Amino acid sequence: MTTDAPETTETRFSILNNPSYLYQVYSSYMLEYKNNLNTDEFFNPEVLKKSLNILVRKYYKPVAGWFQAHDNDIDVVYYSDKFNDPPISTQILDIDYKTLSRHVHNNNIDLLIPATPSAAITYEDNDIPMILVKATYLKSNEAVVLGVTYHHSLMDGTAFWTFMANWSALCKQLHEHGDITEFDIPHPPTFEFPNVSHLRNPSKMFEHSEYVLVDADKCVMKFQPGTEKIVVTVLEVSVEQQQTLRQQARNCNVSFTEMLSAVLWKGTNDMRLQLNPEIGSGLSLYSCAVNPRARMGVSNDVCASPTTHTSCEQTVSEIAALDLCDIAQLVHEAIGMCTGEYLISSFDFLLKQRRQELDDE
């Protein structure tokens, strides 16, 4: 007796209407879970993997698909009989819980986060994992750390936590009820890209200096004697400092984030000017990411979000001379620029740039 092979169905999700895609970056999270009840099979790796595969195959199909670049478009292609299941790696460490927590606190991505692939999508390189997971177990069974990395075109931070809540629900149901096929997930697994085309206004043009490609080697600054460049800049703010900054933000009629941006911008420029007074007349550009989800009425159920960048600029000397309140106002004005018209203008600028990159591959 012979049977016909099941018919393959193909679904395509165009991502060129998704501004988040254009950043071509991955986002990563570390999630620490302490085994307070001393459960024997805490985060069973087989259940963890199976529940994630079911989640993406059944509810988040694009995550189990492939990027495909063709002509001037890029799709996520999903086949009903072929899946690109998220790779999950595991490791067991012979350390205690406090040591593990220090690694999490110190953001030890090499130890706890899955290695990030190159996020660039080309005509030849389409088989790019969209979500990667690394589960770190302790030999003592005291805790588990999940390192999750996902392509930003799929979700923003809000949608990520919705995804994680649904994964958690499936994992729990499989653990409690075994091999089941029907599940109850707490959040609608809506996957779509917000339509921004109606916001296009050809009469309004923006320069988008925040996206202009530059030669990184020509922009190297000696922030510290003996170093060629800064690889990572980390701003640590204590609880007491946060309280002070929040009060200062209220006094200046700006948000805490805007005041924090002012601290970072001014502090960086003060250091640069002190180390090299000759750069005072040079341009200092502050760029920040903005997610206008609320102001555009984009539902939290939508995975991909209309994230964009905006910027403000002054000379190095001008920023060094201004007080924090004035600098925070500059950041506030830059974020306020992010209207719907600015968003679609930014999208068009990036899309043109990205298509040129594809043609140059």
Rosetta blueprint (number, residue, H / E / L):
1 M L
2 T L
3 T L
4 D L
5 A L
6 P L
7 E L
8 T L
9 T L
10 E E
11 T E
12 R E
13 F E
14 S E
15 I L
16 L L
17 N L
18 N L
19 P H
20 S H
21 Y H
22 L H
23 Y H
24 Q L
25 V L
26 Y E
27 S E
28 S E
29 Y E
30 M E
31 L E
32 E E
33 Y E
34 K E
35 N L
36 N L
37 L L
38 N L
39 T L
40 D L
41 E L
42 F L
43 F L
44 N L
45 P H
46 E H
47 V H
48 L H
49 K H
50 K H
51 S H
52 L H
53 N H
54 I H
55 L H
56 V H
57 R H
58 K H
59 Y L
60 Y L
61 K H
62 P H
63 V H
64 A H
65 G L
66 W E
67 F E
68 Q E
69 A E
70 H E
71 D L
72 N L
73 D E
74 I E
75 D E
76 V E
77 V E
78 Y E
79 Y E
80 S L
81 D L
82 K E
83 F L
84 N L
85 D L
86 P L
87 P L
88 I E
89 S E
90 T E
91 Q E
92 I E
93 L E
94 D L
95 I L
96 D L
97 Y H
98 K H
99 T H
100 L H
101 S H
102 R H
103 H H
104 V H
105 H H
106 N L
107 N L
108 N L
109 I H
110 D H
111 L H
112 L H
113 I L
114 P L
115 A L
116 T L
117 P L
118 S L
119 A L
120 A L
121 I L
122 T L
123 Y L
124 E L
125 D L
126 N L
127 D L
128 I L
129 P L
130 M L
131 I E
132 L E
133 V E
134 K E
135 A E
136 T E
137 Y E
138 L E
139 K L
140 S L
141 N L
142 E L
143 A E
144 V E
145 V E
146 L E
147 G E
148 V E
149 T E
150 Y E
151 H E
152 H L
153 S L
154 L L
155 M L
156 D L
157 G H
158 T H
159 A H
160 F H
161 W H
162 T H
163 F H
164 M H
165 A H
166 N H
167 W H
168 S H
169 A H
170 L H
171 C H
172 K H
173 Q H
174 L H
175 H H
176 E H
177 H H
178 G L
179 D L
180 I L
181 T L
182 E L
183 F L
184 D L
185 I L
186 P L
187 H L
188 P L
189 P L
190 T L
191 F L
192 E L
193 F L
194 P L
195 N L
196 V L
197 S H
198 H H
199 L H
200 R L
201 N L
202 P L
203 S L
204 K L
205 M L
206 F L
207 E L
208 H L
209 S H
210 E H
211 Y H
212 V L
213 L L
214 V L
215 D L
216 A H
217 D H
218 K H
219 C H
220 V L
221 M L
222 K L
223 F L
224 Q L
225 P L
226 G L
227 T L
228 E L
229 K L
230 I L
231 V L
232 V L
233 T L
234 V L
235 L L
236 E L
237 V L
238 S L
239 V H
240 E H
241 Q H
242 Q H
243 Q H
244 T H
245 L H
246 R H
247 Q H
248 Q H
249 A H
250 R H
251 N H
252 C H
253 N L
254 V L
255 S L
256 F H
257 T H
258 E H
259 M H
260 L H
261 S H
262 A H
263 V H
264 L H
265 W H
266 K H
267 G H
268 T H
269 N H
270 D H
271 M H
272 R H
273 L H
274 Q H
275 L H
276 N L
277 P H
278 E H
279 I H
280 G H
281 S H
282 G L
283 L E
284 S E
285 L E
286 Y E
287 S E
288 C E
289 A E
290 V E
291 N L
292 P L
293 R L
294 A L
295 R L
296 M L
297 G L
298 V L
299 S L
300 N L
301 D L
302 V L
303 C L
304 A L
305 S L
306 P L
307 T L
308 T E
309 H E
310 T E
311 S E
312 C E
313 E E
314 Q E
315 T E
316 V H
317 S H
318 E H
319 I H
320 A H
321 A H
322 L L
323 D L
324 L H
325 C H
326 D H
327 I H
328 A H
329 Q H
330 L H
331 V H
332 H H
333 E H
334 A H
335 I H
336 G H
337 M L
338 C L
339 T L
340 G H
341 E H
342 Y H
343 L H
344 I H
345 S H
346 S H
347 F H
348 D H
349 F H
350 L H
351 L H
352 K H
353 Q H
354 R H
355 R H
356 Q H
357 E H
358 L H
359 D H
360 D H
361 E L
